[in-house]
């Protein structure tokens, strides 16, 4: 099993990796199929199913599909160009992706929200179709957005989760137990195992430059959020709070008798800054998802700004360690809120952040595994019930608390010798089973929990 650090951390756009980035990527993949097809298409259609239908408008899924079919991609997204393209598509009812002829596509008629039963493969399903001059379907593909911006066709999903066809990696671990055994046998850290695996697929310069870009995008997103005031889009009229809290905290610096718990306010503010930017549709990094994008950057920022001896040069160690843990969670359970609730998003992010922090604070592989387990264990059962389907309430604050839990988990693990009662593998399997048993209304459908028990209009 191999998932690259760049699979777990992808540059994209808000507000959702599964509901915004994934559908846009699916549309791009469908365009590639059209370019390779012997048939000449004249039009396009799309249908959204399951969670993509129920919370699609709040997550901008419709917009993502439309722009994806016009040729936009999350990694190179240009907001100004997208606005212009959306206006043209609505007015002219056509898209003109590169390498294809102009195709009929009327968003009001050709994009269907199907509120019936979800597709069989996953809660996040969409069907894309190409039509001929008569409107008959000549090409059709079902895609599943399985969390974190990952997209699988129906056939790929049926083949199973381990679909890596690349060159063998030197340390192929599928469980935390295997990971720890490899660390013990080789004397390597978790980050060193992960780095060796990455270097079997790319050179060191590419790896290091890529990780630097990931951190720079995270940091820029956080910095923007720490400066922005105003109201978030979507209709809930949620105020941005990161910037005013940051200003208040800075004004309090140097005062006598500052309460120790104020550090939690800094941590929460860092995370909220990222998730407010995500909610506004800004550029973010999946970590491992958009809905949980603030946990890891906030934990890194806490370490760099508040822990003596922290060095930005070690951010790569943090990211590699976090990616190793995230890969285990994705492979053995899920990082999708629509599949397993928020335990799979903020819970996974907190486990990844705890592992990364334990590593850069000098922890052993056993400390790293213990830190991840503590963080994940104490998110088990967390539901995903966004008010009005927006990634705002309770998502933004939840990232702050996820980061605080991650830091506490790492600190607690480092106070021990690495031995502990519950293995990380057991926590991951418990999360999978809990998600399987969880009612669908608590899995990113906005049909239960806070989504129906607070005023949202």
Secondary structure per residue as TSV (DSSP state, phi and psi in degrees):
chain	resnum	aa	ss	phi	psi
A	1	X	-	360.0	123.5
A	2	X	-	-137.3	121.5
A	3	X	-	-123.8	122.3
A	4	X	-	-68.1	157.0
A	5	X	H	-57.5	-27.5
A	6	X	H	-86.6	-6.3
A	7	X	H	-80.4	-40.9
A	8	X	H	-75.9	-33.9
A	9	X	S	-117.0	103.5
A	10	X	-	-121.5	135.5
A	11	X	E	-74.5	130.9
A	12	X	E	-158.4	-156.9
A	13	X	E	-127.5	155.9
A	14	X	S	-83.6	169.8
A	15	X	S	-98.2	-3.2
A	16	X	-	-145.8	134.7
A	17	X	I	-71.9	-37.5
A	18	X	I	-83.5	-31.8
A	19	X	I	-103.0	-15.6
A	20	X	I	-114.6	-61.2
A	21	X	I	-63.5	-47.6
A	22	X	H	-57.7	-52.0
A	23	X	H	-60.2	-35.0
A	24	X	H	-66.3	-40.8
A	25	X	H	-65.4	-40.7
A	26	X	H	-60.2	-42.7
A	27	X	H	-62.1	-40.6
A	28	X	H	-64.0	-39.4
A	29	X	H	-65.3	-37.3
A	30	X	H	-66.9	-38.7
A	31	X	H	-60.9	-38.7
A	32	X	H	-62.1	-40.0
A	33	X	H	-62.5	-40.8
A	34	X	H	-63.4	-40.9
A	35	X	H	-63.5	-31.6
A	36	X	H	-90.5	-4.2
A	37	X	-	-80.6	145.4
A	38	X	S	-74.9	-12.4
A	39	X	S	-87.7	150.7
A	40	X	-	-103.7	111.1
A	41	X	-	-82.7	151.8
A	42	X	-	-117.1	-20.3
A	43	X	E	-152.4	170.4
A	44	X	E	-133.0	150.6
A	45	X	E	-140.0	160.0
A	46	X	E	-150.4	147.3
A	47	X	E	-134.0	138.5
A	48	X	E	-106.5	139.5
A	49	X	E	-132.5	157.0
A	50	X	E	61.7	-135.1
A	51	X	H	-62.8	-30.0
A	52	X	H	-63.4	-30.4
A	53	X	H	-80.7	-48.3
A	54	X	H	-65.5	-37.3
A	55	X	T	-119.2	18.9
A	56	X	T	-63.4	-42.0
A	57	X	T	-66.2	-44.5
A	58	X	T	-63.6	-29.8
A	59	X	T	-95.4	4.5
A	60	X	T	61.9	32.1
A	61	X	H	-65.8	-41.5
A	62	X	H	-59.4	-46.3
A	63	X	H	-61.1	-41.7
A	64	X	H	-63.5	-41.3
A	65	X	H	-65.8	-45.3
A	66	X	H	-59.4	-49.4
A	67	X	H	-68.3	-35.4
A	68	X	H	-61.9	-42.0
A	69	X	H	-69.5	-18.2
A	70	X	T	-88.5	-4.2
A	71	X	T	106.9	5.2
A	72	X	-	-79.1	149.4
A	73	X	-	-129.7	147.1
A	74	X	G	-58.9	-40.8
A	75	X	G	-68.0	-27.0
A	76	X	G	-119.4	22.6
A	77	X	-	-60.1	130.8
A	78	X	-	-115.8	109.6
A	79	X	H	-61.8	-41.5
A	80	X	H	-66.3	-44.0
A	81	X	H	-65.0	-34.6
A	82	X	H	-65.6	-42.2
A	83	X	H	-60.7	-43.6
A	84	X	H	-63.7	-42.5
A	85	X	H	-64.9	-40.7
A	86	X	H	-61.6	-42.4
A	87	X	H	-63.0	-42.3
A	88	X	H	-65.6	-42.5
A	89	X	H	-64.6	-43.7
A	90	X	H	-65.4	-34.7
A	91	X	H	-78.8	-41.6
A	92	X	H	-98.1	-17.5
A	93	X	-	59.8	40.5
A	94	X	E	-145.4	158.4
A	95	X	E	-123.5	152.5
A	96	X	-	-134.0	70.0
A	97	X	-	-68.6	150.2
A	98	X	T	-59.5	136.1
A	99	X	T	84.1	3.5
A	100	X	S	-134.8	158.3
A	101	X	-	-72.7	167.3
A	102	X	-	-62.7	133.4
A	103	X	E	-119.5	136.1
A	104	X	E	-65.0	131.6
A	105	X	-	-160.7	106.9
A	106	X	-	-102.5	106.2
A	107	X	H	-52.8	-34.6
A	108	X	H	-73.6	-23.0
A	109	X	H	-113.1	-28.3
A	110	X	H	-103.0	0.5
A	111	X	E	-118.5	110.2
A	112	X	E	-105.3	132.8
A	113	X	E	-96.1	109.7
A	114	X	E	-97.2	108.7
A	115	X	-	-93.5	15.3
A	116	X	S	-79.1	-157.5
A	117	X	S	-63.1	143.5
A	118	X	-	-66.1	161.6
A	119	X	-	-65.4	158.9
A	120	X	S	-66.9	-30.3
A	121	X	S	-77.7	-36.0
A	122	X	-	-165.5	158.2
A	123	X	S	-66.6	-23.5
A	124	X	E	-105.8	88.3
A	125	X	E	-118.8	146.1
A	126	X	E	-144.6	146.8
A	127	X	E	-117.0	127.9
A	128	X	E	-114.8	137.9
A	129	X	E	-134.3	146.0
A	130	X	E	-112.9	141.6
A	131	X	E	-123.0	158.8
A	132	X	-	-91.9	-169.0
A	133	X	T	-62.7	-28.4
A	134	X	T	-85.7	-6.0
A	135	X	S	90.2	7.2
A	136	X	-	-81.2	143.1
A	137	X	E	-73.7	125.1
A	138	X	E	-112.0	-14.7
A	139	X	E	-151.5	136.1
A	140	X	E	-146.9	138.5
A	141	X	E	-145.2	138.8
A	142	X	E	-100.2	130.9
A	143	X	E	-121.6	149.3
A	144	X	E	-123.4	126.7
A	145	X	E	-94.3	101.5
A	146	X	E	-95.6	13.2
A	147	X	E	109.4	144.1
A	148	X	T	69.9	16.4
A	149	X	T	84.2	1.5
A	150	X	E	-77.1	137.6
A	151	X	E	-131.8	132.8
A	152	X	E	-126.7	141.4
A	153	X	E	-74.8	169.8
A	154	X	H	-58.2	-41.1
A	155	X	H	-67.6	-40.5
A	156	X	H	-65.4	-40.9
A	157	X	H	-62.8	-40.0
A	158	X	H	-65.7	-26.7
A	159	X	H	-74.2	-16.5
A	160	X	-	108.4	174.8
A	161	X	S	-76.8	-31.8
A	162	X	-	-87.9	82.4
A	163	X	-	-112.5	18.7
A	164	X	-	-70.5	120.1
A	165	X	-	-108.0	12.1
A	166	X	S	-79.1	-176.1
A	167	X	-	-63.0	149.4
A	168	X	-	-59.2	143.7
A	169	X	-	-100.0	154.2
A	170	X	S	-69.4	-26.0
A	171	X	S	-130.6	77.4
A	172	X	-	-86.3	89.6
A	173	X	-	-101.7	135.9
A	174	X	S	-108.1	-3.1
A	175	X	S	-146.6	162.6
A	176	X	H	-65.9	-33.0
A	177	X	H	-61.1	-47.3
A	178	X	H	-63.0	-39.9
A	179	X	H	-59.4	-47.1
A	180	X	H	-66.7	-36.9
A	181	X	H	-62.5	-41.7
A	182	X	H	-65.8	-39.8
A	183	X	H	-61.6	-44.3
A	184	X	H	-65.6	-40.1
A	185	X	H	-71.4	-36.7
A	186	X	H	-98.4	-20.5
A	187	X	-	80.2	7.8
A	188	X	-	-88.2	153.5
A	189	X	-	-80.3	171.6
A	190	X	H	-61.0	-43.1
A	191	X	H	-63.6	-37.4
A	192	X	H	-69.3	-38.4
A	193	X	H	-59.0	-48.4
A	194	X	H	-64.3	-40.5
A	195	X	H	-63.8	-42.8
A	196	X	H	-60.7	-40.2
A	197	X	H	-64.2	-43.2
A	198	X	H	-62.4	-39.6
A	199	X	H	-72.8	-10.0
A	200	X	T	-78.1	-11.1
A	201	X	T	-115.9	-15.9
A	202	X	S	-155.7	166.1
A	203	X	-	-84.9	165.8
A	204	X	H	-63.7	-37.3
A	205	X	H	-64.3	-41.3
A	206	X	H	-65.1	-43.0
A	207	X	H	-61.9	-50.1
A	208	X	H	-67.3	-39.9
A	209	X	H	-65.3	-38.5
A	210	X	H	-65.2	-42.9
A	211	X	H	-67.6	-35.6
A	212	X	H	-63.8	-40.1
A	213	X	H	-63.5	-42.8
A	214	X	H	-57.2	-48.2
A	215	X	H	-66.2	-39.5
A	216	X	H	-64.0	-38.5
A	217	X	H	-67.7	-42.0
A	218	X	H	-57.8	-48.0
A	219	X	H	-65.8	-42.2
A	220	X	H	-64.2	-39.3
A	221	X	H	-61.8	-44.8
A	222	X	H	-64.2	-42.9
A	223	X	H	-63.5	-40.8
A	224	X	H	-61.6	-44.7
A	225	X	H	-64.4	-30.7
A	226	X	H	-75.7	-9.8
A	227	X	H	-109.3	-19.0
A	228	X	-	-88.2	132.7
A	229	X	-	-107.8	173.9
A	230	X	S	121.1	-168.0
A	231	X	B	-110.0	135.5
A	232	X	-	-75.2	147.0
A	233	X	S	-71.4	162.5
A	234	X	S	121.4	-17.4
A	235	X	S	104.2	-13.2
A	236	X	S	-78.9	-15.4
A	237	X	-	60.4	39.5
A	238	X	-	-74.5	126.5
A	239	X	B	-79.3	140.0
A	240	X	-	-66.5	132.6
A	241	X	-	-119.3	-16.3
A	242	X	H	-60.8	-45.8
A	243	X	H	-64.0	-49.8
A	244	X	H	-64.4	-34.3
A	245	X	H	-67.2	-41.6
A	246	X	H	-59.3	-43.3
A	247	X	H	-63.8	-40.2
A	248	X	H	-66.0	-40.9
A	249	X	H	-64.7	-40.5
A	250	X	H	-65.5	-36.5
A	251	X	H	-66.6	-27.0
A	252	X	H	-84.9	-11.3
A	253	X	T	-59.2	138.4
A	254	X	T	87.9	-8.3
A	255	X	-	-72.1	147.6
A	256	X	T	-72.6	149.9
A	257	X	T	63.1	33.6
A	258	X	-	-66.4	131.7
A	259	X	-	-65.7	138.2
A	260	X	T	-58.7	-29.9
A	261	X	T	-70.6	-7.2
A	262	X	H	-61.5	-24.7
A	263	X	H	-58.2	-31.4
A	264	X	H	-64.3	-31.6
A	265	X	H	-67.4	-39.1
A	266	X	H	-61.9	-46.5
A	267	X	H	-61.1	-47.5
A	268	X	H	-61.6	-39.4
A	269	X	H	-65.5	-40.4
A	270	X	H	-59.4	-47.6
A	271	X	H	-66.1	-43.9
A	272	X	H	-63.1	-34.1
A	273	X	H	-59.3	-43.5
A	274	X	H	-65.1	-46.0
A	275	X	H	-76.9	-22.1
A	276	X	H	-70.1	-39.2
A	277	X	H	-63.2	-41.3
A	278	X	H	-61.6	-45.2
A	279	X	H	-62.4	-27.6
A	280	X	T	-86.2	3.0
A	281	X	T	82.5	21.1
A	282	X	-	-81.1	178.9
A	283	X	E	-78.2	127.6
A	284	X	E	-138.2	175.2
A	285	X	E	-116.2	129.2
A	286	X	-	-62.2	129.9
A	287	X	S	-150.1	62.2
A	288	X	S	-87.9	-6.0
A	289	X	-	-129.3	171.0
A	290	X	S	-70.4	-40.5
A	291	X	T	-61.2	-21.8
A	292	X	T	-115.4	21.9
A	293	X	H	-68.8	-16.2
A	294	X	H	-88.3	-18.2
A	295	X	H	-65.1	-52.4
A	296	X	H	-69.2	-47.7
A	297	X	H	-57.7	-39.0
A	298	X	H	-65.3	-39.4
A	299	X	H	-67.2	-40.9
A	300	X	H	-64.0	-43.8
A	301	X	H	-64.1	-40.6
A	302	X	H	-57.5	-48.0
A	303	X	H	-62.0	-47.0
A	304	X	H	-69.1	-39.5
A	305	X	H	-91.8	-18.4
A	306	X	H	-127.9	-7.3
A	307	X	S	-109.5	120.2
A	308	X	T	-58.6	138.1
A	309	X	T	88.7	-5.0
A	310	X	-	-68.4	141.1
A	311	X	-	-130.2	134.0
A	312	X	G	-62.1	-24.5
A	313	X	G	-62.4	-19.5
A	314	X	G	-95.6	4.7
A	315	X	H	-60.6	-34.2
A	316	X	H	-58.9	-40.3
A	317	X	H	-61.8	-41.7
A	318	X	H	-60.5	-49.7
A	319	X	H	-65.7	-41.3
A	320	X	H	-63.5	-43.8
A	321	X	H	-64.5	-45.8
A	322	X	H	-61.2	-40.9
A	323	X	H	-65.4	-35.6
A	324	X	H	-61.6	-44.0
A	325	X	H	-69.1	-43.2
A	326	X	H	-60.1	-37.8
A	327	X	H	-62.8	-39.5
A	328	X	H	-64.2	-41.9
A	329	X	H	-65.6	-45.9
A	330	X	H	-63.9	-43.8
A	331	X	H	-68.7	-39.0
A	332	X	H	-98.4	-10.8
A	333	X	S	-145.5	-105.2
A	334	X	-	-168.7	152.8
A	335	X	-	-115.5	18.5
A	336	X	-	-102.8	123.4
A	337	X	H	-64.5	-31.5
A	338	X	H	-73.8	-14.4
A	339	X	H	-101.8	-40.0
A	340	X	H	-133.8	12.6
A	341	X	-	80.3	-176.7
A	342	X	G	-71.8	-16.1
A	343	X	G	-57.0	-29.9
A	344	X	G	-81.4	-16.7
A	345	X	T	-104.2	-76.0
A	346	X	H	-65.3	-35.8
A	347	X	H	-61.7	-45.9
A	348	X	H	-64.3	-43.2
A	349	X	H	-61.6	-40.9
A	350	X	H	-64.9	-40.6
A	351	X	H	-63.3	-43.0
A	352	X	H	-63.3	-44.0
A	353	X	H	-65.4	-41.2
A	354	X	H	-62.0	-42.1
A	355	X	H	-63.8	-46.7
A	356	X	H	-61.0	-42.4
A	357	X	H	-66.9	-42.6
A	358	X	H	-58.8	-37.9
A	359	X	H	-65.7	-49.3
A	360	X	H	-74.0	-15.5
A	361	X	T	-88.1	6.4
A	362	X	T	96.0	12.2
A	363	X	-	-70.3	156.0
A	364	X	-	-79.3	169.3
A	365	X	H	-54.7	-35.7
A	366	X	H	-67.4	-37.9
A	367	X	H	-63.5	-41.7
A	368	X	H	-60.4	-47.6
A	369	X	H	-64.1	-39.9
A	370	X	H	-65.6	-43.1
A	371	X	H	-60.7	-44.7
A	372	X	H	-61.9	-42.0
A	373	X	H	-64.0	-44.4
A	374	X	H	-60.0	-47.0
A	375	X	H	-63.3	-45.1
A	376	X	H	-68.4	-41.7
A	377	X	H	-55.8	-36.4
A	378	X	T	-95.1	19.2
A	379	X	T	-119.1	-0.8
A	380	X	T	-58.3	134.1
A	381	X	T	89.0	-3.5
A	382	X	-	-67.9	127.3
A	383	X	-	-86.7	163.2
A	384	X	B	-116.0	102.8
A	385	X	-	-136.8	62.5
A	386	X	-	-67.1	131.9
A	387	X	G	-64.7	127.0
A	388	X	G	56.5	21.3
A	389	X	G	71.3	12.2
A	390	X	-	-93.5	146.0
A	391	X	S	-85.6	62.9
A	392	X	-	-132.4	-59.9
A	393	X	T	-117.2	118.7
A	394	X	T	-96.1	13.8
A	395	X	H	-61.8	-41.5
A	396	X	H	-64.8	-52.7
A	397	X	H	-63.5	-35.9
A	398	X	H	-59.2	-33.1
A	399	X	H	-65.5	-38.6
A	400	X	H	-60.7	-45.5
A	401	X	H	-68.5	-32.7
A	402	X	H	-63.3	-39.0
A	403	X	H	-68.4	-41.6
A	404	X	H	-61.2	-43.6
A	405	X	H	-62.1	-39.3
A	406	X	H	-61.5	-45.4
A	407	X	H	-66.0	-41.7
A	408	X	H	-63.6	-40.8
A	409	X	H	-63.8	-43.8
A	410	X	H	-63.3	-44.1
A	411	X	H	-63.0	-43.5
A	412	X	H	-64.0	-42.6
A	413	X	H	-62.3	-40.5
A	414	X	H	-70.6	-16.1
A	415	X	T	-77.3	-12.1
A	416	X	S	-107.4	-169.5
A	417	X	-	-104.2	10.9
A	418	X	S	98.4	-19.9
A	419	X	-	-81.2	143.4
A	420	X	-	-161.3	173.1
A	421	X	S	-83.8	-47.3
A	422	X	S	-99.6	118.5
A	423	X	-	-69.8	151.8
A	424	X	H	-58.1	-38.8
A	425	X	H	-57.8	-37.7
A	426	X	H	-69.6	-39.0
A	427	X	H	-64.4	-39.8
A	428	X	H	-65.7	-43.7
A	429	X	H	-66.1	-36.8
A	430	X	H	-64.3	-40.0
A	431	X	H	-61.6	-42.0
A	432	X	H	-61.7	-47.3
A	433	X	H	-65.0	-40.8
A	434	X	H	-62.6	-42.6
A	435	X	H	-64.0	-37.8
A	436	X	H	-63.8	-37.6
A	437	X	H	-82.9	-16.5
A	438	X	S	-68.1	137.8
A	439	X	-	-58.5	141.8
A	440	X	G	-59.6	-27.6
A	441	X	G	-70.2	-11.8
A	442	X	G	-105.3	17.1
A	443	X	B	-123.8	68.4
A	444	X	S	61.5	35.2
A	445	X	S	-108.1	-10.2
A	446	X	S	59.7	31.7
A	447	X	S	-109.0	2.2
A	448	X	S	-155.1	178.0
A	449	X	T	63.9	-138.8
A	450	X	H	-60.5	-29.6
A	451	X	H	-59.9	-25.6
A	452	X	H	-116.5	-2.5
A	453	X	H	-112.8	7.5
A	454	X	S	-128.9	151.3
A	455	X	-	-63.5	132.9
A	456	X	-	-134.6	30.2
A	457	X	-	-144.2	360.0
